[in-house]
């Protein structure tokens, strides 16, 4: 688990006032889930996430074309990866970032056809990537969602279920329950 994700997960494991449950149906849409994505590199995966998310015009507070968002999303994800890999281990990555103009958090999921090298702490290639983007000013939401997702990936039963899934609907249903 990366330091930022680990810190967020630890911070959220300490006793505190309960927060409202994550509204994953609001943040994850079925058209942002891809199964058997065929890519050859981490950079290409980030590009695919940018294309997928930018194509969903409802996420951005703009009447302009999606092209500026595609570039902004890709650059944000790529720059975050340059700081350190967002691979958590066990074949899972959690690329994330903050985006100006984003109206609310967005989660996109890609289950890869063939695992790719991702500079994971355990050396395992990534077979599942969950991309999280939040509005630029949403610090607490960002950390809370990272911690929620990281905790799910620590659940071996959940990870086994995700590995067994073969359709976007199955993956969407698994993640919409978090």
Backbone as a chain_set.jsonl record, in Angstrom:
{"seq": "XXXXXXXXXXXXXXXXXXXXXXXXXXXXXXXXXXXXXXXXXXXXXXXXXXXXXXXXXXXXXXXXXXXXXXXXXXXXXXXXXXXXXXXXXXXXXXXXXXXXXXXXXXXXXXXXXXXXXXXXXXXXXXXXXXXXXXXXXXXXXXXXXXXXXXXXXXXXXXXXXXXXXXXXXXXXXXXXXX", "coords": {"N": [[0.846, -1.166, 0.0], [0.562, 2.232, -0.835], [2.223, 5.069, 0.717], [0.529, 7.369, 1.155], [-2.028, 6.29, 0.767], [-1.965, 4.275, 2.683], [-1.677, 5.827, 5.01], [-4.095, 7.213, 4.967], [-5.881, 5.078, 5.217], [-5.113, 4.143, 7.755], [-5.641, 6.413, 9.316], [-8.382, 6.501, 9.063], [-9.036, 4.224, 10.415], [-8.873, 4.734, 13.023], [-10.733, 5.535, 16.027], [-13.47, 7.65, 15.444], [-15.895, 10.214, 14.713], [-18.669, 8.786, 13.16], [-18.821, 8.747, 9.621], [-20.993, 9.584, 6.862], [-22.168, 6.868, 4.796], [-20.329, 5.895, 1.857], [-21.481, 7.126, -1.185], [-21.563, 5.265, -3.539], [-22.979, 4.655, -5.863], [-23.404, 7.103, -6.923], [-20.847, 7.988, -7.558], [-19.664, 6.029, -9.116], [-20.3, 4.888, -12.263], [-21.992, 2.596, -14.448], [-20.942, 2.728, -17.092], [-18.344, 3.394, -16.665], [-16.87, 1.239, -16.074], [-14.733, -1.28, -17.074], [-14.039, -4.378, -18.52], [-11.623, -6.875, -19.241], [-9.747, -5.203, -20.468], [-7.413, -4.44, -22.864], [-4.277, -3.567, -22.675], [-0.846, -2.421, -22.751], [0.843, -1.16, -20.989], [1.489, 0.842, -18.034], [1.288, 3.586, -18.508], [-0.345, 3.621, -20.78], [-2.655, 2.575, -19.659], [-3.39, 4.664, -17.919], [-3.944, 6.596, -19.831], [-6.142, 5.393, -21.066], [-7.98, 5.46, -18.932], [-8.249, 8.259, -18.734], [-9.427, 8.855, -21.218], [-11.812, 7.387, -21.037], [-13.096, 8.559, -18.799], [-13.183, 11.304, -19.523], [-14.888, 11.145, -21.666], [-17.305, 10.93, -20.486], [-19.31, 13.275, -20.232], [-20.951, 14.339, -18.254], [-19.589, 14.609, -15.884], [-18.09, 16.903, -15.706], [-17.927, 20.415, -15.008], [-18.596, 22.106, -17.341], [-19.194, 23.56, -20.546], [-17.656, 23.132, -22.62], [-15.654, 21.279, -25.042], [-14.648, 17.831, -24.512], [-11.924, 17.452, -24.763], [-9.979, 19.178, -23.358], [-10.331, 18.201, -20.754], [-9.631, 15.537, -21.02], [-6.847, 15.688, -21.458], [-6.102, 17.034, -19.089], [-6.902, 15.186, -17.12], [-5.306, 12.95, -17.794], [-2.686, 14.049, -17.459], [-2.765, 14.718, -14.738], [-3.077, 12.15, -13.519], [-0.777, 10.875, -14.507], [1.29, 12.531, -13.517], [0.92, 12.09, -10.784], [1.635, 9.393, -10.604], [4.327, 9.617, -11.198], [5.309, 10.605, -8.859], [5.303, 8.408, -7.251], [4.508, 4.975, -7.377], [1.091, 4.009, -7.557], [0.32, 1.504, -7.091], [-1.01, -0.995, -5.042], [-0.252, -3.49, -4.356], [-0.619, -7.082, -4.567], [-1.562, -7.188, -7.14], [-3.177, -4.988, -7.657], [-4.032, -1.631, -8.429], [-4.386, 1.824, -7.593], [-4.803, 4.419, -9.044], [-4.982, 7.951, -8.695], [-6.259, 11.319, -8.246], [-6.632, 14.94, -8.081], [-8.897, 17.134, -9.665], [-9.371, 20.196, -11.267], [-12.459, 21.83, -11.746], [-13.99, 19.584, -11.761], [-17.107, 18.2, -10.943], [-17.962, 16.391, -9.008], [-16.747, 13.508, -7.114], [-15.295, 10.828, -9.047], [-15.28, 7.474, -9.97], [-13.578, 5.008, -11.732], [-13.203, 1.812, -13.195], [-10.986, -0.75, -14.19], [-10.539, -3.94, -15.288], [-7.938, -5.851, -16.251], [-7.039, -7.499, -19.307], [-4.574, -8.72, -19.612], [-2.145, -8.763, -17.115], [-0.143, -5.88, -16.183], [3.129, -4.424, -15.806], [3.694, -2.388, -12.993], [5.266, -1.21, -11.187], [4.889, -2.15, -8.594], [4.878, -2.485, -4.99], [5.169, -5.124, -4.153], [6.103, -6.301, -6.386], [4.371, -7.595, -8.082], [2.534, -7.805, -11.154], [-0.097, -5.607, -12.292], [-3.517, -6.411, -12.342], [-5.933, -5.323, -11.87], [-7.282, -2.108, -11.833], [-8.339, 0.74, -10.152], [-9.538, 3.818, -10.659], [-9.554, 6.934, -9.155], [-10.909, 10.074, -9.099], [-11.19, 13.334, -7.834], [-12.848, 16.456, -7.0], [-10.778, 19.394, -7.051], [-10.684, 20.763, -4.577], [-11.556, 18.939, -2.701], [-10.388, 17.633, -0.255], [-10.82, 16.041, 2.168], [-12.811, 14.252, 1.293], [-11.402, 12.972, -0.727], [-9.338, 11.612, 0.729], [-10.962, 9.999, 2.349], [-12.356, 8.392, 0.477], [-10.159, 7.097, -0.723], [-9.24, 5.632, 1.489], [-11.46, 3.994, 1.994], [-11.593, 2.453, -0.358], [-9.032, 1.248, -0.283], [-9.297, -0.284, 2.035], [-11.213, -2.133, 1.184], [-9.669, -3.536, -0.638], [-7.97, -4.835, 1.038], [-9.467, -6.867, 1.928], [-9.589, -10.149, 1.533], [-11.618, -11.894, 0.614], [-13.275, -10.181, -0.868], [-11.489, -9.385, -2.911], [-11.046, -11.88, -4.134], [-13.623, -12.335, -5.151], [-13.804, -10.247, -7.024], [-11.79, -11.045, -8.784], [-12.955, -13.338, -9.848], [-15.045, -12.367, -11.354], [-16.59, -11.755, -14.516], [-17.844, -9.887, -16.019], [-18.829, -6.496, -16.779], [-21.08, -5.695, -15.419], [-21.131, -7.389, -13.158], [-18.786, -6.57, -11.815], [-19.381, -3.863, -11.402], [-21.598, -4.163, -9.677], [-20.356, -5.383, -7.441], [-18.64, -3.309, -6.569], [-20.435, -1.267, -6.15], [-21.567, -1.763, -3.788], [-19.953, -0.844, -1.775]], "CA": [[0.0, 0.0, 0.0], [1.386, 3.43, -0.872], [2.224, 5.807, 1.981], [-0.658, 8.217, 1.286], [-3.191, 5.425, 0.928], [-1.811, 3.63, 3.98], [-1.963, 6.824, 6.045], [-5.539, 7.472, 4.95], [-6.545, 3.901, 5.77], [-4.841, 4.122, 9.184], [-6.362, 7.518, 9.924], [-9.797, 6.155, 9.121], [-9.257, 3.076, 11.288], [-8.913, 5.237, 14.388], [-12.086, 5.918, 16.393], [-13.868, 9.002, 15.124], [-17.314, 10.345, 14.448], [-18.99, 8.069, 11.927], [-19.166, 9.558, 8.463], [-22.031, 8.944, 6.089], [-21.626, 5.866, 3.885], [-19.963, 6.376, 0.538], [-22.551, 7.013, -2.163], [-20.824, 4.774, -4.688], [-23.791, 4.727, -7.078], [-23.252, 8.458, -7.438], [-19.482, 8.186, -8.018], [-19.309, 4.979, -10.076], [-21.349, 4.625, -13.243], [-21.691, 1.356, -15.196], [-20.127, 2.952, -18.286], [-16.97, 3.646, -16.247], [-16.314, -0.069, -15.696], [-14.265, -1.995, -18.261], [-13.491, -5.714, -18.244], [-10.754, -7.391, -20.305], [-9.065, -4.103, -21.152], [-6.145, -4.908, -23.424], [-3.268, -2.51, -22.73], [0.486, -3.006, -22.565], [1.686, -0.416, -20.064], [0.837, 1.698, -17.042], [0.979, 4.854, -19.168], [-1.51, 3.396, -21.65], [-3.803, 2.42, -18.764], [-3.776, 6.002, -17.481], [-4.541, 7.233, -21.006], [-7.478, 4.796, -21.231], [-8.833, 6.041, -17.897], [-8.533, 9.651, -19.109], [-10.378, 8.828, -22.333], [-13.089, 6.879, -20.535], [-13.711, 9.544, -17.903], [-13.465, 12.533, -20.271], [-16.031, 10.893, -22.553], [-18.508, 11.049, -19.676], [-19.424, 14.734, -20.111], [-21.725, 14.727, -17.073], [-18.746, 14.801, -14.701], [-17.365, 18.164, -15.726], [-18.696, 21.661, -14.968], [-18.177, 22.876, -18.499], [-19.919, 23.353, -21.792], [-16.616, 22.992, -23.635], [-15.41, 19.899, -25.477], [-14.004, 16.978, -23.524], [-10.488, 17.366, -24.989], [-9.15, 19.709, -22.266], [-10.431, 17.323, -19.597], [-8.852, 14.338, -21.3], [-5.442, 16.019, -21.198], [-5.957, 17.359, -17.663], [-7.012, 13.936, -16.367], [-4.106, 12.156, -18.032], [-1.528, 14.698, -16.838], [-2.921, 14.574, -13.282], [-2.78, 10.761, -13.152], [0.622, 10.599, -14.842], [2.144, 13.23, -12.547], [0.81, 11.393, -9.493], [2.434, 8.162, -10.708], [5.739, 10.0, -11.174], [5.674, 10.781, -7.446], [5.423, 7.067, -6.691], [3.484, 4.08, -7.89], [-0.142, 3.874, -6.783], [0.019, 0.078, -6.938], [-1.161, -1.364, -3.641], [0.21, -4.86, -4.169], [-1.611, -8.11, -4.865], [-2.08, -6.997, -8.49], [-4.187, -3.921, -7.662], [-3.532, -0.246, -8.43], [-5.39, 2.829, -7.261], [-4.405, 5.739, -9.512], [-5.922, 8.949, -8.181], [-5.836, 12.698, -8.335], [-7.623, 16.011, -7.94], [-9.107, 17.795, -10.951], [-10.116, 21.459, -11.283], [-13.662, 21.819, -12.571], [-14.755, 18.352, -11.581], [-18.262, 18.532, -10.116], [-18.022, 15.44, -7.892], [-15.802, 12.399, -7.308], [-15.549, 9.854, -10.108], [-14.54, 6.218, -9.864], [-13.585, 4.183, -12.935], [-12.576, 0.525, -12.887], [-10.534, -1.542, -15.331], [-9.966, -5.269, -15.062], [-7.102, -5.998, -17.434], [-6.964, -8.803, -19.954], [-3.249, -9.232, -19.254], [-1.528, -7.871, -16.122], [0.957, -5.035, -16.65], [4.082, -3.973, -14.799], [3.197, -1.139, -12.42], [6.191, -0.822, -10.114], [4.205, -2.463, -7.332], [5.8, -2.777, -3.888], [5.41, -6.559, -4.056], [6.618, -6.754, -7.67], [3.339, -8.253, -8.887], [1.902, -6.955, -12.164], [-1.459, -5.187, -11.953], [-4.622, -6.973, -13.119], [-7.114, -4.507, -11.581], [-6.987, -0.719, -11.485], [-9.496, 1.561, -9.815], [-9.125, 5.212, -10.779], [-10.36, 7.855, -8.352], [-10.684, 11.498, -9.312], [-12.054, 14.155, -6.976], [-12.666, 17.894, -7.228], [-9.502, 19.891, -6.521], [-10.795, 21.218, -3.191], [-12.191, 17.893, -1.892], [-9.334, 16.914, 0.451], [-11.338, 15.006, 3.07], [-13.491, 13.241, 0.48], [-10.337, 12.238, -1.399], [-8.735, 10.682, 1.688], [-11.98, 9.049, 2.791], [-12.586, 7.417, -0.595], [-8.949, 6.273, -0.826], [-9.229, 4.705, 2.623], [-12.543, 3.017, 1.787], [-11.179, 1.525, -1.408], [-7.881, 0.477, 0.21], [-9.812, -1.276, 2.989], [-11.847, -3.21, 0.404], [-8.625, -4.341, -1.259], [-7.374, -5.64, 2.099], [-10.423, -7.949, 2.179], [-9.271, -11.227, 0.587], [-12.854, -12.407, 0.001], [-13.69, -9.205, -1.878], [-10.547, -9.474, -4.032], [-11.351, -13.139, -4.828], [-14.859, -12.12, -5.908], [-13.49, -9.402, -8.177], [-11.016, -11.871, -9.725], [-13.865, -14.3, -10.487], [-16.04, -11.718, -12.196], [-16.289, -11.737, -15.938], [-18.626, -8.879, -16.725], [-18.856, -5.157, -16.196], [-22.204, -5.637, -14.475], [-20.722, -8.033, -11.908], [-17.83, -5.704, -11.124], [-20.139, -2.69, -10.954], [-22.392, -4.56, -8.501], [-19.454, -5.58, -6.302], [-18.136, -2.02, -6.1], [-21.513, -0.354, -5.757], [-21.963, -2.113, -2.414], [-19.015, -0.34, -0.779]], "C": [[0.896, 1.235, 0.0], [1.246, 4.189, 0.433], [0.964, 6.629, 2.173], [-1.905, 7.383, 1.516], [-3.144, 4.742, 2.29], [-2.156, 4.587, 5.113], [-3.45, 7.114, 6.114], [-6.294, 6.29, 5.557], [-6.352, 3.84, 7.279], [-5.632, 5.21, 9.899], [-7.839, 7.166, 10.068], [-10.07, 4.937, 9.985], [-9.293, 3.495, 12.753], [-10.339, 5.645, 14.738], [-12.34, 7.389, 16.067], [-15.367, 9.033, 14.88], [-17.636, 9.639, 13.148], [-19.344, 9.036, 10.798], [-20.258, 8.843, 7.682], [-21.428, 7.928, 5.131], [-21.325, 6.478, 2.522], [-21.12, 6.128, -0.423], [-21.947, 6.543, -3.473], [-21.651, 4.782, -5.968], [-23.667, 6.096, -7.733], [-21.871, 8.652, -8.068], [-19.053, 7.188, -9.094], [-20.501, 4.718, -10.982], [-20.988, 3.367, -14.029], [-20.809, 1.576, -16.42], [-18.688, 3.335, -17.958], [-16.305, 2.37, -15.715], [-15.969, -0.817, -16.985], [-13.667, -3.325, -17.819], [-12.717, -6.166, -19.484], [-10.138, -6.277, -21.137], [-7.688, -4.591, -21.598], [-5.21, -3.712, -23.594], [-1.918, -3.135, -22.402], [1.346, -2.284, -21.539], [0.838, 0.404, -19.096], [0.414, 3.014, -17.698], [-0.257, 4.709, -20.058], [-2.778, 3.215, -20.807], [-4.302, 3.786, -18.303], [-4.447, 6.763, -18.619], [-5.963, 6.696, -21.225], [-8.447, 5.337, -20.185], [-9.217, 7.473, -18.267], [-9.572, 9.712, -20.224], [-11.767, 8.406, -21.854], [-13.815, 7.934, -19.695], [-14.074, 10.827, -18.651], [-14.666, 12.369, -21.197], [-17.36, 11.002, -21.81], [-18.695, 12.53, -19.333], [-20.148, 15.181, -18.848], [-20.842, 15.019, -15.869], [-18.126, 16.174, -14.611], [-18.313, 19.357, -15.711], [-18.294, 22.533, -16.148], [-19.055, 22.576, -19.687], [-18.939, 23.175, -22.94], [-16.469, 21.525, -24.031], [-14.67, 19.133, -24.381], [-12.482, 16.989, -23.637], [-9.649, 17.98, -23.866], [-9.197, 18.817, -21.02], [-9.629, 16.048, -19.8], [-7.387, 14.601, -20.971], [-5.209, 16.285, -19.713], [-6.009, 16.087, -16.81], [-5.742, 13.113, -16.538], [-2.894, 12.75, -17.319], [-1.59, 14.551, -15.318], [-2.547, 13.165, -12.835], [-1.3, 10.44, -13.387], [1.569, 11.269, -13.844], [2.083, 12.579, -11.175], [1.655, 10.12, -9.505], [3.927, 8.47, -10.679], [6.223, 10.24, -9.75], [5.922, 9.443, -6.76], [4.258, 6.229, -7.175], [2.273, 4.025, -6.958], [-0.583, 2.406, -6.708], [0.002, -0.256, -5.453], [-0.511, -2.701, -3.317], [-0.928, -5.808, -4.497], [-2.263, -7.893, -6.234], [-3.103, -5.884, -8.633], [-3.512, -2.557, -7.623], [-4.705, 0.699, -8.198], [-4.904, 4.211, -7.714], [-5.449, 6.772, -9.095], [-5.371, 10.347, -8.346], [-6.997, 13.654, -8.168], [-7.677, 16.797, -9.245], [-9.913, 19.087, -10.765], [-11.33, 21.309, -12.192], [-14.492, 20.555, -12.467], [-15.893, 18.645, -10.614], [-18.412, 17.63, -8.905], [-17.033, 14.323, -8.141], [-16.267, 11.454, -8.415], [-14.671, 8.64, -9.847], [-14.695, 5.482, -11.185], [-12.783, 2.924, -12.622], [-12.188, -0.182, -14.172], [-9.946, -2.858, -14.836], [-9.236, -5.613, -16.357], [-7.11, -7.418, -17.985], [-5.656, -9.499, -19.61], [-2.633, -8.26, -18.248], [-0.35, -7.097, -16.706], [1.86, -4.66, -15.476], [3.652, -2.592, -14.313], [4.098, -0.651, -11.295], [5.575, -1.054, -8.736], [5.215, -2.795, -6.242], [6.109, -4.263, -3.752], [5.91, -7.154, -5.373], [5.597, -7.425, -8.567], [2.777, -7.294, -9.937], [0.438, -6.693, -11.787], [-2.475, -5.808, -12.91], [-5.915, -6.169, -12.921], [-6.651, -3.104, -11.212], [-8.305, 0.011, -11.244], [-8.998, 3.001, -9.777], [-10.098, 6.086, -9.997], [-9.943, 9.278, -8.669], [-11.672, 12.262, -8.448], [-11.867, 15.618, -7.349], [-11.418, 18.385, -6.499], [-9.567, 20.251, -5.045], [-11.317, 20.141, -2.231], [-11.173, 17.036, -1.148], [-9.859, 15.77, 1.312], [-12.032, 13.882, 2.312], [-12.46, 12.355, -0.207], [-9.734, 11.182, -0.468], [-9.728, 9.616, 2.147], [-12.234, 7.972, 1.732], [-11.364, 6.521, -0.796], [-8.925, 5.219, 0.277], [-10.284, 3.622, 2.458], [-12.137, 1.986, 0.755], [-10.01, 0.654, -0.942], [-8.34, -0.601, 1.187], [-10.487, -2.434, 2.253], [-10.788, -4.121, -0.205], [-7.824, -5.138, -0.242], [-8.251, -6.841, 2.448], [-10.218, -9.037, 1.125], [-10.505, -11.797, -0.103], [-13.336, -11.48, -1.113], [-12.79, -9.32, -3.115], [-10.787, -10.765, -4.827], [-12.61, -13.002, -5.68], [-14.597, -11.291, -7.162], [-12.733, -10.216, -9.23], [-11.927, -12.821, -10.499], [-14.814, -13.651, -11.482], [-15.6, -11.689, -13.647], [-17.046, -10.674, -16.701], [-18.572, -7.536, -16.017], [-19.969, -5.042, -15.166], [-21.828, -6.247, -13.134], [-19.755, -7.155, -11.122], [-18.532, -4.459, -10.594], [-20.93, -3.027, -9.683], [-21.522, -4.779, -7.283], [-19.008, -4.245, -5.707], [-19.238, -1.071, -5.661], [-22.015, -0.653, -4.351], [-21.006, -1.56, -1.369], [-19.436, 1.012, -0.253]], "O": [[1.877, 1.29, 0.742], [0.283, 3.993, 1.174], [0.376, 6.595, 3.254], [-2.741, 7.719, 2.354], [-4.163, 4.641, 2.973], [-2.842, 4.212, 6.063], [-4.007, 7.247, 7.204], [-7.238, 6.481, 6.324], [-7.29, 3.53, 8.014], [-6.22, 4.97, 10.954], [-8.468, 7.495, 11.074], [-11.23, 4.639, 10.266], [-9.692, 2.718, 13.62], [-11.092, 6.058, 13.856], [-11.524, 8.256, 16.379], [-16.023, 7.992, 14.847], [-16.965, 9.856, 12.139], [-20.068, 10.011, 10.998], [-20.432, 7.633, 7.822], [-20.29, 8.1, 4.693], [-21.966, 7.436, 2.092], [-21.672, 5.029, -0.46], [-21.827, 7.323, -4.418], [-21.089, 4.905, -7.057], [-23.809, 6.229, -8.948], [-21.742, 9.414, -9.026], [-18.168, 7.485, -9.896], [-21.584, 4.367, -10.513], [-19.809, 3.097, -14.255], [-20.007, 0.707, -16.761], [-17.891, 3.575, -18.865], [-15.305, 2.427, -14.999], [-16.809, -0.966, -17.872], [-12.89, -3.385, -16.867], [-13.103, -5.878, -20.617], [-10.021, -6.391, -22.357], [-6.905, -5.093, -20.792], [-5.342, -2.941, -24.545], [-1.847, -4.233, -21.85], [2.454, -2.729, -21.239], [-0.353, 0.625, -19.311], [-0.695, 3.497, -17.466], [-1.116, 5.591, -20.077], [-3.855, 3.658, -21.206], [-5.507, 4.037, -18.298], [-5.412, 7.494, -18.394], [-6.877, 7.461, -21.533], [-9.598, 5.64, -20.499], [-10.378, 7.86, -18.129], [-10.491, 10.529, -20.177], [-12.772, 9.007, -22.233], [-15.011, 8.162, -19.872], [-15.154, 11.379, -18.44], [-15.377, 13.333, -21.48], [-18.414, 11.148, -22.429], [-18.282, 12.979, -18.263], [-19.964, 16.319, -18.416], [-21.313, 15.629, -14.909], [-17.676, 16.575, -13.538], [-19.377, 19.317, -16.328], [-17.706, 23.597, -15.956], [-19.594, 21.477, -19.821], [-19.342, 23.078, -24.099], [-17.083, 20.643, -23.431], [-14.137, 19.727, -23.444], [-11.802, 16.577, -22.697], [-8.676, 17.355, -23.446], [-8.199, 18.697, -20.31], [-9.019, 15.537, -18.862], [-6.759, 13.806, -20.273], [-4.225, 15.812, -19.145], [-5.226, 15.944, -15.871], [-5.167, 12.636, -15.56], [-2.155, 12.029, -16.649], [-0.57, 14.286, -14.682], [-1.787, 12.997, -11.881], [-0.657, 9.806, -12.551], [2.53, 10.653, -13.381], [3.094, 12.522, -10.474], [2.318, 9.808, -8.516], [4.712, 7.661, -10.184], [7.411, 10.094, -9.464], [6.675, 9.371, -5.789], [3.149, 6.733, -7.357], [2.413, 3.997, -5.735], [-1.71, 2.105, -6.315], [0.889, 0.15, -4.702], [-0.251, -3.012, -2.155], [-2.068, -5.382, -4.684], [-3.381, -8.353, -6.47], [-3.826, -5.837, -9.628], [-2.549, -2.347, -6.885], [-5.847, 0.412, -8.556], [-4.625, 5.075, -6.883], [-6.65, 6.504, -9.136], [-4.174, 10.539, -8.559], [-8.163, 13.261, -8.118], [-6.647, 17.089, -9.853], [-10.996, 19.074, -10.18], [-11.238, 20.731, -13.275], [-15.582, 20.476, -13.033], [-15.676, 19.27, -9.575], [-18.936, 18.059, -7.878], [-16.523, 14.188, -9.253], [-17.46, 11.307, -8.677], [-13.483, 8.76, -9.546], [-15.804, 5.345, -11.7], [-11.805, 2.968, -11.876], [-12.961, -0.214, -15.13], [-8.985, -2.879, -14.067], [-9.842, -5.659, -17.428], [-7.178, -8.397, -17.241], [-5.625, -10.703, -19.352], [-2.6, -7.055, -18.501], [0.349, -7.579, -17.597], [1.427, -4.589, -14.326], [3.291, -1.729, -15.113], [3.714, 0.236, -10.533], [5.734, -0.237, -7.829], [6.287, -3.326, -6.53], [7.188, -4.63, -3.288], [6.117, -8.363, -5.472], [5.915, -7.789, -9.699], [2.566, -6.115, -9.654], [-0.175, -7.469, -11.054], [-2.316, -5.743, -14.129], [-6.866, -6.307, -13.69], [-5.75, -2.928, -10.391], [-9.249, -0.092, -12.028], [-8.143, 3.355, -8.965], [-11.314, 5.984, -10.162], [-8.776, 9.644, -8.527], [-12.84, 11.889, -8.34], [-10.854, 15.987, -7.943], [-11.051, 17.85, -5.453], [-8.585, 20.059, -4.327], [-11.501, 20.424, -1.047], [-11.1, 15.83, -1.383], [-9.385, 14.64, 1.19], [-11.868, 12.707, 2.639], [-12.619, 11.136, -0.264], [-9.633, 10.009, -0.828], [-9.358, 8.453, 2.313], [-12.318, 6.787, 2.052], [-11.511, 5.319, -1.017], [-8.623, 4.053, 0.024], [-10.026, 2.455, 2.753], [-12.313, 0.786, 0.963], [-10.005, -0.552, -1.185], [-7.82, -1.717, 1.165], [-10.347, -3.589, 2.656], [-10.979, -5.335, -0.281], [-7.069, -6.033, -0.623], [-7.823, -7.731, 3.183], [-10.617, -8.878, -0.029], [-10.446, -12.147, -1.281], [-13.754, -11.942, -2.175], [-13.286, -9.348, -4.242], [-10.737, -10.75, -6.056], [-12.657, -13.498, -6.806], [-15.112, -11.603, -8.237], [-13.002, -10.092, -10.425], [-11.692, -13.08, -11.68], [-15.334, -14.329, -12.368], [-14.413, -11.61, -13.961], [-16.903, -10.572, -17.919], [-18.304, -7.454, -14.819], [-19.811, -4.363, -14.151], [-22.161, -5.695, -12.085], [-19.888, -7.01, -9.907], [-18.296, -4.049, -9.457], [-20.925, -2.254, -8.725], [-21.913, -4.395, -6.181], [-19.001, -4.074, -4.488], [-18.988, -0.159, -4.873], [-22.797, 0.114, -3.789], [-21.22, -1.782, -0.177], [-18.754, 1.584, 0.597]]}, "num_chains": 1, "name": "protein.A"}
